């Protein structure tokens, strides 16, 4: 935390951890820091969104298979960004972009960046 402040990187770093208490501790250390709660596969995502909001976090980082459009909408309504881990297949990355996630944590960054630039037909809801 001190190093991030010292190097004036608070706008470039997000602290993330599976442990809720660690995330809360970082948040308590500095309101200027961005904090994202890394959610374990088994975590109830809806509950975690409410808890992350109550803790004053900036984002949640759920497993990509635990996210859909409704999850992203709920998070955004609470002021939380959604950064999913670890989609690596084209179909999953495309679906997540269509769901409205804010970022992906992936082993295939070149693919994710290329897909971000591709024009996409967005289908109406329910299709």
Buried (B, 14 or more C-beta within 10 A) or exposed (E): BEEBBEEEEBEEBBBBBEEBEBBBBBBEBBEEBBBBBBBEEEBEBEEBBEBBBEBEBBBBBBBBEBBBBEBBEBBBEBEBBBBBBEBEEEEBBBBBBBBBBBBBBBEBEEBBEEBEEEEEEEEEEEE
